[in-house]
């Protein structure tokens, strides 16, 4: 389970929290007085998240480009069929 601290605790113990994130590579969730949350992560983890996000968007762009001349209704039918196939497999496994 992720460590959670209040913003008041974080302000009082910032050095210790930074060291904990650096040494354990585990994120720490900081909750403000209004209930909003932020996450303290190492720079390496942040860069990894940003890289994964970029790769995901690159994939979306590649798929869009590959399908630019395909009728959207055809894509919808194919995706719907694939989803239904997966659901059927899951139901079959659950019933087995």
C-alpha positions as CSV (number, residue, x, y, z in Angstrom):
1,X,0.0,0.0,0.0
2,X,1.3,3.5,-0.9
3,X,2.3,5.7,1.9
4,X,0.0,8.7,2.5
5,X,0.7,11.9,4.4
6,X,-1.1,15.1,4.9
7,X,0.3,18.3,3.4
8,X,1.1,19.6,6.9
9,X,3.1,16.4,7.6
10,X,4.8,16.8,4.2
11,X,5.8,20.4,4.9
12,X,7.3,19.4,8.3
13,X,9.1,16.4,7.0
14,X,10.0,17.2,3.4
15,X,13.6,16.1,3.6
16,X,12.7,12.8,5.1
17,X,10.0,12.2,2.5
18,X,12.4,13.1,-0.3
19,X,14.9,10.6,1.1
20,X,12.3,7.9,1.4
21,X,11.2,8.3,-2.2
22,X,14.8,8.4,-3.4
23,X,15.8,5.3,-1.4
24,X,12.7,3.1,-1.8
25,X,11.5,4.3,-5.2
26,X,8.0,4.2,-3.7
27,X,5.7,7.1,-4.4
28,X,4.2,9.0,-1.5
29,X,0.7,10.5,-1.7
30,X,0.2,13.9,-0.2
31,X,-3.3,15.0,0.7
32,X,-4.1,18.7,1.1
33,X,-6.5,20.1,3.6
34,X,-9.1,20.3,0.8
35,X,-8.7,16.6,0.1
36,X,-6.8,17.1,-3.2
37,X,-4.0,14.6,-3.7
38,X,-0.6,14.9,-5.3
39,X,2.1,12.2,-5.7
40,X,5.7,12.6,-4.8
41,X,7.8,10.4,-7.1
42,X,11.4,10.2,-8.1
43,X,12.6,12.0,-11.2
44,X,13.5,8.7,-12.7
45,X,9.9,7.4,-12.2
46,X,8.5,10.7,-13.6
47,X,10.6,10.4,-16.7
48,X,9.5,6.8,-17.1
49,X,5.8,7.8,-16.8
50,X,6.3,10.6,-19.4
51,X,8.1,8.2,-21.8
52,X,5.3,5.7,-21.5
53,X,2.8,8.4,-22.1
54,X,4.7,9.5,-25.2
55,X,4.9,5.9,-26.5
56,X,1.1,5.5,-26.0
57,X,0.4,8.7,-28.0
58,X,2.8,7.6,-30.7
59,X,0.9,4.4,-31.0
60,X,-2.4,6.2,-31.2
61,X,-1.0,8.4,-34.0
62,X,0.3,5.4,-35.8
63,X,-3.0,3.6,-35.6
64,X,-4.9,6.7,-36.8
65,X,-2.5,7.0,-39.7
66,X,-2.8,3.4,-40.6
67,X,-6.6,3.6,-40.6
68,X,-7.0,7.0,-42.1
69,X,-8.8,5.6,-45.2
70,X,-10.9,3.0,-43.4
71,X,-14.6,3.7,-42.8
72,X,-15.1,4.5,-39.1
73,X,-18.2,2.3,-39.1
74,X,-16.1,-0.7,-40.2
75,X,-13.6,0.0,-37.4
76,X,-16.5,0.2,-34.9
77,X,-17.8,-3.1,-36.1
78,X,-14.4,-4.8,-35.9
79,X,-13.7,-3.4,-32.4
80,X,-17.2,-4.4,-31.2
81,X,-16.7,-7.9,-32.5
82,X,-13.3,-8.2,-30.8
83,X,-14.7,-7.0,-27.5
84,X,-17.6,-9.4,-27.7
85,X,-15.1,-12.3,-28.5
86,X,-13.1,-11.4,-25.4
87,X,-16.2,-11.2,-23.2
88,X,-17.4,-14.6,-24.4
89,X,-14.0,-16.1,-23.6
90,X,-14.1,-14.6,-20.1
91,X,-17.7,-15.9,-19.6
92,X,-16.6,-19.3,-20.7
93,X,-13.6,-19.4,-18.4
94,X,-15.7,-18.1,-15.5
95,X,-18.3,-20.8,-16.1
96,X,-15.7,-23.6,-16.4
